[in-house]
Amino acid sequence: MGVKICGSRRVKAKTWYDRRTVTRTFSPGDKVLVLLFILNKPLHAKYHGPYKIIEQLGPVDYVVSNFGRRKTKGVCHINLLKPYHKREPRLNPQLTEIEPKVRWLVCLTLLRINHHRK
């Protein structure tokens, strides 16, 4: 009796857990962000990068190059990795036609105006 209940609860917990999971895979050469702990703050973590995937060791482990502070490469679990998407630079279309010196003054003025609004 207890085994049946335990088995049904296990199935229910697994379906609840797998409800929003997404299978992710990376191939060598992909750029990723790595979740690393901040020095001297063991409970704080932040995504750093972009780093390059060198190889896949298993279904969930990857070797990442330029890994961090002292090491040149390291092994990361897939839960610590996030795909890196390069952003396009955001330029104000009105400012692209202005000369660089004038553009700098306009940007500085806009920053001052936005600062005073807060």
N, C-alpha and C positions, 0 to 999 in steps of 0.2 A: 504493500500500500504506500509506504513512504517513498519507495524508489520511483513509483509512477508519478507521484506528486512532484518529486524533485526533478524528474526528467521533463515533465510538462513545464515546470517553472523555468528550467534551463532553456528550453526552446523559446518560451515567451520572452525571456531576457535577451536572448540572441537576436530575435526579430526586432525588438525594441532598440537594441544597440545598433544593428545594421540598417536601421531605417534611413539614416541620412549619410551613410558612408559612401565615399567615392573612391574607386580604385585609381591610384596614381602611379605612373611609371615615368622614369626619366631615362634618356639615352645619353651615351657619352657625348660631351660637347654642349649639352644643355646648360643654361645659366640658371642658378637657383639662389634663393635667399636661405640662410641657415639660422636657426634659432639658437643663439649663444647666450650664456649667462654673462652678466656684467661683472667685471672684476670688483672684488670687495663687497659685492651685494649678491649673495648666493640665491636670494629669492626673487631677483629681478632678471628678466630675460628680454632680449630684443632681437629682431631679425637683422642680420648683417649680410652684406654681399654687394654685388653679385659674385658668386663663386661658380667654377665650372665643374661639371660631373666628369670624372676620369673614367670610372668603370662601375659596373654593378656587381656586387659580391654575392648577393642572394636575392630573394624576392623583395626584401625590405631594407637592405643595407647598400649604401653607395659610398664610393671613395670620392671625396671632394678636394679639389686643388686650392691652393692659397687659403687654407682653412682658417687660420687665425693668427693669433699673436706670435707664437713661437714655432708652431708646426707649419710645414709647407703643404701637407695634405692630411686628411683625416677621414675616418669612417663615420657616417651619419645614418641614423635610422630615418626612414621615410617620413615619420611624424615630425621630424625636426626640419624638414625641407619644404620650401614653397616655391612654385615657379616664379621666375623673374620676368617681368614684362617691362621693356624699355618704354619710357614715356616720351612722347613728342613734346618738344619745348612749346610752352604756351606763350605766344606773343600777341600783344594787342594789335589787331590789324591796322588800326589808325596810326600806331607808332612805327610801323615798318617802313613807311614812306618818308620819315623825318630823318634828318642828318643825325649822326651818333651823338654829337655834343648836345644838341637840342633834345634828343630823346632822353639823355641822362637827366637833364634839368626837368623835363616833364615827369619822368618817373619819380624823381625826388619830391617834386611838388605833390604828386598823387599820394605818395607815402605819407607826407605831412598832413594832407587833408584827411586821409583815412585814419591816421593816428589821433587827430583831434576829434573825430566823430565818436570814438570809443569812450 
